[in-house]
Amino acid sequence: MRFLGFCLSMLPIPVIQQAGLALDRHLGDKAFEAQLEELWSAISTANDLVSKVSTLEEAIQEIAKTIEASPTLEAKTSEFIASLGSNQKEFSVLTENQSYQELRSSIVHADISNFVAIGGSTNVIQNSTVNSERTHLHATDNSKNFVDGTTFQGSGGAVSMRKITTQGQISVQGSGIGFGGEGGIGFGGGSSISFGGNSNEVSGNCPSCNELLRMDKRELHKYIHVQCHKCKSTFPFKLPNA
């Protein structure tokens, strides 16, 4: 359970619930259980502190250090984490009411994926792979989907996007992009794709581990502290005046 806690901690918030549902199904699978036991045995053999520390938070930190020190364990763990979201019929991210969500360094497996932003909201999909036969990028009411370093992969081909902002209704299927339609590759009014960065993005380095953090300043106005996605440290911040 400590290792599963680590795996879930590596997923962005929109993915965790759906990965949890997949995990619930997998736990009765003997092949899945064997893979889990094999990984835990390798990790605990390399570092016995993972099972000795008293809290889950300490265990997650020890597991992370152990995996980072072994390229083989890192590759096997990444594959295992990706499998938590496999066999999903539909994956959805809904961001509304001037909010912000980020899918970062993730792998999504689903028949259909939906990224929806409404009411002045922003979705950021960064350094990820979306394995779906069809992906919908929907953004209305002064909202947008910002996609960077991400590949949408289906059986009919792939589309890669770098520093792309989409508005309206965009669909990706195979190696084609559709504007305004439900899966068809064509053009529709009110939908657009533009090149360039997220104008509301601010960045800074974590004072604990020096990881580069990128966030949307409109979302940050609601908080006085932020948490590093890598080391989980929490610290205060100050937004630039501009």
C-alpha positions in Angstrom: 0.0 0.0 0.0 3.0 2.3 0.5 4.1 1.8 -3.0 0.6 2.3 -4.4 0.4 5.5 -2.3 3.6 6.7 -4.0 2.2 5.8 -7.5 -1.0 7.8 -6.8 1.1 10.8 -5.5 2.8 11.0 -8.9 -0.5 11.6 -10.7 -2.0 15.0 -11.3 -5.3 15.6 -9.5 -7.6 15.1 -12.5 -6.2 11.6 -13.0 -6.2 10.3 -9.4 -9.9 9.5 -9.1 -10.0 7.6 -12.4 -6.7 5.8 -11.6 -8.3 4.8 -8.3 -11.2 3.2 -10.1 -8.9 1.3 -12.4 -6.8 0.2 -9.3 -10.0 -1.1 -7.7 -10.5 -3.4 -10.7 -6.8 -4.4 -10.9 -6.5 -5.6 -7.3 -8.2 -8.8 -8.1 -5.9 -9.5 -11.0 -3.2 -12.1 -10.1 -0.8 -10.8 -12.8 -1.2 -7.3 -11.5 -0.6 -8.5 -7.9 2.6 -10.3 -9.0 3.9 -7.2 -10.8 3.2 -5.1 -7.7 4.9 -7.6 -5.4 8.0 -7.8 -7.7 8.4 -4.0 -7.7 7.9 -3.7 -4.0 10.4 -6.5 -3.3 13.0 -4.7 -5.5 12.4 -1.3 -3.9 12.5 -2.6 -0.3 15.6 -4.7 -1.0 17.4 -1.6 -2.3 16.3 0.5 0.7 14.8 -1.1 3.8 13.7 2.3 5.1 10.7 2.2 2.8 9.0 -0.3 5.1 10.5 0.9 8.4 9.6 4.6 8.5 6.4 5.4 10.5 4.4 7.6 8.1 3.2 7.3 4.5 4.7 10.7 3.7 8.2 9.5 4.8 7.7 6.2 2.9 6.8 8.1 -0.3 10.0 10.2 0.0 12.2 7.1 0.5 10.5 5.3 -2.4 11.1 8.3 -4.6 14.8 8.4 -3.7 15.2 4.7 -4.3 13.5 4.8 -7.7 15.4 7.9 -8.9 18.7 6.1 -8.1 17.9 3.1 -10.4 17.1 3.6 -14.1 15.7 0.1 -14.3 13.3 0.6 -11.4 12.3 4.0 -12.7 11.3 2.5 -16.1 9.4 -0.3 -14.5 7.6 2.0 -12.1 6.6 4.4 -15.0 5.2 1.5 -16.9 3.2 0.4 -13.8 1.8 3.8 -13.1 0.7 4.1 -16.8 -1.1 0.8 -16.4 -3.3 2.2 -13.6 -5.2 4.3 -16.1 -5.4 1.5 -18.8 -8.6 0.1 -20.1 -10.6 3.3 -19.5 -13.5 3.9 -21.8 -13.5 7.7 -21.2 -11.1 10.1 -19.5 -12.4 13.6 -18.7 -11.0 16.8 -17.2 -13.6 19.5 -16.5 -12.4 23.0 -15.3 -14.9 25.7 -14.7 -15.7 29.0 -12.9 -12.3 30.7 -13.5 -10.3 27.8 -12.4 -7.1 26.1 -13.6 -6.0 22.4 -13.9 -2.8 20.9 -15.1 -2.0 17.5 -16.6 1.7 17.2 -16.4 4.2 14.4 -17.4 1.4 11.9 -17.6 0.2 9.0 -19.8 -3.5 8.7 -20.4 -5.1 5.5 -21.9 -8.8 5.7 -22.8 -11.0 5.2 -25.8 -12.1 8.9 -25.7 -10.4 11.8 -23.8 -12.1 15.1 -23.1 -10.5 18.3 -21.9 -13.1 20.9 -21.1 -12.6 24.5 -19.9 -15.6 26.8 -19.4 -16.3 30.1 -17.6 -12.9 31.8 -17.9 -10.9 28.7 -17.0 -7.6 27.1 -18.3 -6.5 23.6 -18.8 -2.7 23.0 -19.3 -1.6 19.7 -20.9 2.1 19.5 -20.7 4.8 16.9 -21.5 2.2 14.1 -21.7 0.9 11.4 -24.0 -2.8 10.8 -24.6 -3.5 7.4 -26.1 -7.1 7.7 -27.3 -8.9 7.0 -30.6 -10.5 10.5 -30.2 -9.6 13.5 -28.1 -11.9 16.5 -27.6 -10.4 19.9 -26.6 -13.4 22.1 -25.6 -12.9 25.7 -24.4 -15.7 28.4 -24.3 -16.6 31.5 -22.3 -13.1 33.1 -22.5 -11.5 29.8 -21.6 -8.6 27.9 -23.3 -6.7 24.7 -23.4 -2.9 25.2 -23.5 -1.0 22.2 -24.9 2.8 21.9 -24.8 5.1 19.0 -25.6 2.2 16.6 -25.8 1.3 13.8 -28.3 -2.2 12.5 -29.0 -1.8 9.0 -30.2 -4.5 6.8 -31.9 -4.4 3.7 -34.0 -4.6 5.8 -37.2 -1.7 8.0 -36.4 -0.6 10.8 -34.0 -0.6 14.5 -33.6 2.0 16.4 -31.5 1.5 19.9 -30.1 4.0 22.3 -28.7 3.0 25.7 -27.2 -0.5 25.5 -28.8 -3.6 27.3 -27.5 -7.0 26.1 -28.5 -10.4 27.7 -28.1 -13.9 26.5 -29.2 -14.3 22.8 -30.1 -11.2 21.0 -31.4 -11.1 17.2 -32.0 -8.0 15.1 -32.6 -8.4 11.7 -34.3 -5.6 9.7 -35.7 -3.3 12.2 -37.6 -6.0 14.7 -38.2 -7.4 17.7 -36.4 -11.1 18.8 -36.6 -12.5 22.2 -35.9 -16.0 22.6 -34.5 -17.2 19.0 -35.2 -17.7 15.9 -33.1 -14.9 13.8 -34.4 -15.1 14.7 -38.1 -12.1 16.3 -39.7 -13.4 19.6 -41.0 -13.6 23.3 -40.2 -16.2 25.0 -38.0 -16.8 28.6 -36.9 -15.8 29.8 -33.5 -12.9 27.4 -33.1 -9.2 28.3 -33.3 -5.7 27.1 -32.8 -3.0 29.6 -32.1 0.8 29.4 -31.5 2.4 30.8 -28.5 2.8 30.4 -24.7 0.4 30.7 -21.9 0.3 34.4 -21.2 -0.9 33.8 -17.6 1.9 31.4 -16.8 4.4 32.2 -14.0 7.4 30.1 -13.0 9.9 29.7 -10.2 12.2 27.2 -8.6 11.3 25.2 -5.5 13.5 26.4 -2.6 13.8 22.8 -1.4 14.7 20.7 -4.4 15.1 23.4 -7.1 12.5 21.9 -9.4 11.1 24.4 -11.9 7.4 25.0 -11.1 5.0 26.5 -13.7 1.6 27.7 -12.7 -1.3 30.0 -13.8 -1.2 33.3 -11.9 -5.0 33.6 -12.1 -5.3 30.4 -10.0 -2.5 31.5 -7.6 -4.5 34.6 -6.6 -6.7 32.3 -4.5 -3.8 30.9 -2.3 -0.9 32.1 -0.1 1.1 28.9 -0.3 2.0 26.5 -3.1 3.2 22.8 -3.1 6.1 21.4 -5.2 4.8 18.5 -7.4 8.2 16.8 -7.0 9.3 16.9 -3.3 5.8 18.0 -1.9 7.3 20.9 0.0 4.9 23.7 0.8 6.1 27.3 0.8 4.7 30.9 0.6 5.0 32.9 -2.7 4.7 36.4 -4.1 3.3 37.1 -7.5 5.0 39.7 -9.7 3.2 43.1 -9.9 2.9 42.9 -13.7 
